[in-house]
Amino acid sequence: AYDLSLNLCSEAAAAARDLDTLLHIHVCETRHEGANLEAAHDGRSTVELLASHGILDGKVLAAHSVWLSDSDMETFAQHNVGVAHCPVSNMKLGSGIASVVEMRRKGIDVGLATDGPASNDNLDLWEEIKLASLLARVSALDASSMSPEDALVMATNGGANALGNTDIGVLKPGAHADFIHIDLDDPTFVPVTNDDELIAHLAWAGSRRHVRDVWVGGRQVVADRQLTTVDVAETQFEAQQRGKRLAEQSGT
């Protein structure tokens, strides 16, 4: 929303509506990124400007959304804008802490995301689950502000809702068969005496090393912790060679 003109963003939004597809846009990631835009429009907020140009109409996913005012959040809620919350990226870049608890309180669908490898090196959604909850608690100075269940919901059904897709993020007849098999035969998950304890273990201590199998759309893509769709050794070798070539070409 700060690299493109409002008119160009408006055209992109109109095209997305015509195609009945999602418009993905970064909004208010850092404190000052929209300063020039806002100064050129009598101090109106970035979100207000996006709304007034029709950019928030249709299906919209706003990444980051760290620096939103109460009015901005209300505008998001009114337009059913989903938010992709990227806690690890926001921490690495020093962007700030998104007001996720308040967003959800206002009815905004918030899902967890990793951002890209330049700002989140290992792209581990399990880290996002834990850190989203911790950041929410420390920013509110309230250990009850976000429960382990809340964090897990944002990583699953919350993300689906933020995308405007009811066929993912949930296990039900007719939905896409996207699910994981977690190895609970691990000291991390002991003891477990009720469902709440298991959920807490998953959110606070679960990690990608506990994921044994993965299915996407009913197709198994990880079997016994091994990728079934990619030759990992070959891919690593090719990535290393390309990295060397890019470094040589750029003189770094």
C-alpha positions as CSV (number, residue, x, y, z in Angstrom):
1,A,0.0,0.0,0.0
2,Y,3.1,2.3,0.0
3,D,4.9,1.2,-3.1
4,L,2.0,1.5,-5.5
5,S,-0.3,4.4,-6.2
6,L,-3.8,4.3,-4.8
7,N,-5.2,4.2,-8.4
8,L,-3.1,1.2,-9.3
9,C,-4.1,-0.6,-6.1
10,S,-7.7,0.3,-6.9
11,E,-7.4,-1.3,-10.3
12,A,-5.8,-4.4,-8.8
13,A,-8.7,-4.7,-6.4
14,A,-11.3,-4.3,-9.2
15,A,-9.5,-7.0,-11.2
16,A,-9.6,-9.3,-8.1
17,R,-13.3,-8.7,-7.7
18,D,-13.9,-9.4,-11.3
19,L,-12.0,-12.7,-11.0
20,D,-13.7,-13.5,-7.7
21,T,-10.2,-14.0,-6.2
22,L,-8.3,-12.8,-3.1
23,L,-6.4,-9.5,-3.1
24,H,-3.3,-9.8,-0.9
25,I,-1.8,-6.6,0.3
26,H,0.7,-5.5,2.9
27,V,-0.7,-2.9,5.2
28,C,0.9,-0.8,8.0
29,E,3.8,-3.2,8.7
30,T,6.0,-0.5,10.1
31,R,5.2,2.7,12.0
32,H,6.3,5.1,9.3
33,E,5.8,3.2,6.0
34,G,2.6,5.1,5.0
35,A,3.8,8.5,6.2
36,N,4.3,10.0,2.8
37,L,1.0,8.7,1.5
38,E,-0.9,10.0,4.6
39,A,0.8,13.4,4.4
40,A,-0.3,13.8,0.8
41,H,-3.9,13.2,1.8
42,D,-4.4,15.5,4.8
43,G,-3.3,13.0,7.4
44,R,-5.9,10.4,6.5
45,S,-4.8,6.9,7.6
46,T,-3.6,4.3,5.1
47,V,-6.5,2.1,5.9
48,E,-9.0,5.0,5.5
49,L,-7.5,5.8,2.1
50,L,-7.6,2.1,1.0
51,A,-11.3,1.9,2.0
52,S,-12.2,5.2,0.3
53,H,-10.7,3.9,-3.0
54,G,-12.6,0.7,-2.9
55,I,-9.4,-1.4,-2.3
56,L,-10.9,-3.1,0.7
57,D,-14.1,-4.2,-1.1
58,G,-14.3,-7.9,-2.1
59,K,-12.0,-10.6,-0.6
60,V,-8.9,-8.9,1.0
61,L,-6.1,-10.3,3.0
62,A,-4.0,-7.7,4.8
63,A,-0.5,-8.9,5.8
64,H,1.0,-7.6,9.0
65,S,-1.4,-4.8,10.0
66,V,0.9,-3.9,12.9
67,W,0.1,-0.2,13.2
68,L,-3.6,0.0,13.1
69,S,-5.7,2.5,15.1
70,D,-9.1,1.5,16.6
71,S,-10.7,3.2,13.7
72,D,-8.6,1.2,11.2
73,M,-9.6,-2.0,12.9
74,E,-13.3,-1.1,12.8
75,T,-12.9,-0.4,9.0
76,F,-11.3,-3.8,8.5
77,A,-14.2,-5.4,10.4
78,Q,-16.8,-3.5,8.4
79,H,-15.2,-4.7,5.1
80,N,-14.5,-8.3,6.3
81,V,-10.8,-7.9,5.7
82,G,-8.7,-10.8,6.9
83,V,-5.3,-10.3,8.6
84,A,-2.2,-12.4,8.2
85,H,-0.3,-12.1,11.4
86,C,3.5,-12.7,11.1
87,P,4.9,-12.5,14.7
88,V,8.4,-13.8,13.9
89,S,8.9,-11.5,10.9
90,N,7.6,-8.5,12.9
91,M,10.1,-9.3,15.7
92,K,13.1,-9.9,13.4
93,L,12.5,-6.6,11.5
94,G,11.6,-4.7,14.7
95,S,8.3,-3.7,13.1
96,G,6.2,-3.8,16.3
97,I,3.5,-6.0,17.9
98,A,0.2,-6.3,16.1
99,S,-2.9,-5.8,18.3
100,V,-4.2,-9.3,17.5
101,V,-6.4,-9.6,20.6
102,E,-8.2,-6.4,19.9
103,M,-8.6,-7.3,16.2
104,R,-10.2,-10.6,17.1
105,R,-12.4,-8.9,19.7
106,K,-13.7,-6.6,16.9
107,G,-14.5,-9.6,14.8
108,I,-11.6,-9.5,12.4
109,D,-10.5,-12.9,11.1
110,V,-6.8,-13.3,11.9
111,G,-4.6,-16.2,10.7
112,L,-1.0,-16.9,11.3
113,A,1.7,-16.6,8.6
114,T,5.4,-16.8,8.3
115,D,6.2,-14.0,5.8
116,G,9.1,-14.8,3.4
117,P,12.5,-16.4,4.1
118,A,14.2,-13.0,3.9
119,S,12.5,-11.9,7.1
120,N,11.8,-15.3,8.7
121,D,14.6,-17.8,8.0
122,N,13.0,-21.1,8.8
123,L,9.3,-20.5,8.0
124,D,8.2,-22.6,10.9
125,L,4.5,-22.2,11.7
126,W,4.9,-23.9,15.1
127,E,7.1,-20.9,16.1
128,E,4.4,-18.5,15.0
129,I,1.8,-20.4,17.2
130,K,3.9,-20.0,20.4
131,L,5.2,-16.5,19.7
132,A,1.8,-15.1,18.7
133,S,0.4,-16.1,22.1
134,L,3.5,-14.8,24.0
135,L,3.5,-11.5,22.2
136,A,-0.2,-11.0,22.8
137,R,0.3,-11.7,26.5
138,V,3.3,-9.5,27.0
139,S,1.9,-6.6,25.1
140,A,-1.3,-6.7,27.1
141,L,0.5,-7.6,30.4
142,D,-2.2,-10.2,30.8
143,A,-1.4,-13.9,30.8
144,S,-5.1,-14.7,30.0
145,S,-5.3,-12.5,26.9
146,M,-4.6,-15.3,24.5
147,S,-5.0,-19.0,25.2
148,P,-3.2,-21.9,23.6
149,E,-6.4,-22.8,21.9
150,D,-6.7,-19.3,20.5
151,A,-3.2,-19.6,19.0
152,L,-3.9,-23.0,17.4
153,V,-7.2,-21.7,16.0
154,M,-5.3,-18.8,14.3
155,A,-3.0,-21.4,12.7
156,T,-5.9,-23.5,11.3
157,N,-9.5,-22.3,11.0
158,G,-8.6,-18.7,11.7
159,G,-6.2,-18.7,8.7
160,A,-8.9,-20.3,6.5
161,N,-11.4,-17.6,7.6
162,A,-8.9,-14.8,6.9
163,L,-8.6,-16.2,3.4
164,G,-12.4,-16.4,3.0
165,N,-12.2,-20.1,2.5
166,T,-14.5,-22.4,4.5
167,D,-13.2,-25.6,2.8
168,I,-9.8,-25.6,4.6
169,G,-8.6,-25.3,8.1
170,V,-11.2,-27.7,9.5
171,L,-12.0,-31.4,9.3
172,K,-15.5,-32.0,8.1
173,P,-17.3,-33.8,5.2
174,G,-16.7,-32.0,1.9
175,A,-13.6,-30.0,3.1
176,H,-10.2,-30.5,1.7
177,A,-8.4,-33.3,3.5
178,D,-5.5,-31.2,4.9
179,F,-4.2,-32.6,8.1
180,I,-1.1,-33.7,10.0
181,H,-0.2,-36.7,12.2
182,I,1.7,-35.6,15.3
183,D,3.8,-38.1,17.2
184,L,2.5,-37.9,20.7
185,D,4.8,-40.6,21.9
186,D,7.3,-38.0,23.0
187,P,8.2,-36.7,26.5
188,T,7.0,-33.2,25.4
189,F,3.4,-34.4,25.6
190,V,3.6,-36.2,29.0
191,P,1.6,-36.0,31.1
192,V,-1.7,-35.5,29.4
193,T,-4.8,-36.0,31.5
194,N,-7.3,-34.0,29.5
195,D,-7.8,-32.2,26.2
196,D,-6.8,-28.8,27.6
197,E,-3.4,-30.1,28.6
198,L,-2.8,-31.6,25.2
199,I,-3.7,-28.3,23.5
200,A,-1.4,-26.5,25.8
201,H,1.4,-28.9,25.1
202,L,0.9,-28.5,21.3
203,A,0.9,-24.7,21.5
204,W,3.7,-24.2,24.0
205,A,6.0,-27.1,23.3
206,G,5.0,-28.6,20.0
207,S,7.4,-28.2,17.1
208,R,7.9,-29.4,13.5
209,R,10.0,-32.3,14.8
210,H,6.8,-33.8,16.2
211,V,5.1,-33.8,12.8
212,R,5.3,-37.4,11.4
213,D,3.0,-37.3,8.4
214,V,1.2,-34.6,6.3
215,W,-1.7,-34.8,3.9
216,V,-2.7,-31.9,1.6
217,G,-6.0,-32.3,-0.3
218,G,-5.9,-36.0,0.6
219,R,-2.5,-36.5,-0.9
220,Q,0.3,-37.5,1.5
221,V,3.2,-35.2,1.0
222,V,5.2,-36.2,4.1
223,A,5.6,-39.8,5.2
224,D,7.4,-40.8,8.4
225,R,9.1,-37.3,8.4
226,Q,10.3,-37.6,4.8
227,L,9.0,-35.5,1.9
228,T,7.3,-37.5,-0.8
229,T,7.1,-34.8,-3.5
230,V,10.7,-33.4,-3.5
231,D,14.2,-34.9,-3.8
232,V,15.6,-33.0,-0.8
233,A,19.3,-33.7,-1.5
234,E,19.0,-32.7,-5.2
235,T,17.0,-29.6,-4.3
236,Q,19.6,-28.5,-1.6
237,F,22.4,-29.0,-4.1
238,E,20.7,-27.0,-6.8
239,A,19.8,-24.2,-4.3
240,Q,23.5,-24.0,-3.1
241,Q,24.7,-23.8,-6.7
242,R,22.3,-21.1,-7.6
243,G,23.2,-19.2,-4.5
244,K,26.8,-19.3,-5.4
245,R,26.1,-18.0,-9.0
246,L,23.9,-15.2,-7.6
247,A,26.7,-14.2,-5.2
248,E,29.3,-14.2,-7.9
249,Q,27.1,-12.2,-10.3
250,S,26.3,-9.6,-7.6
251,G,29.9,-9.4,-6.4
252,T,28.9,-10.3,-2.8
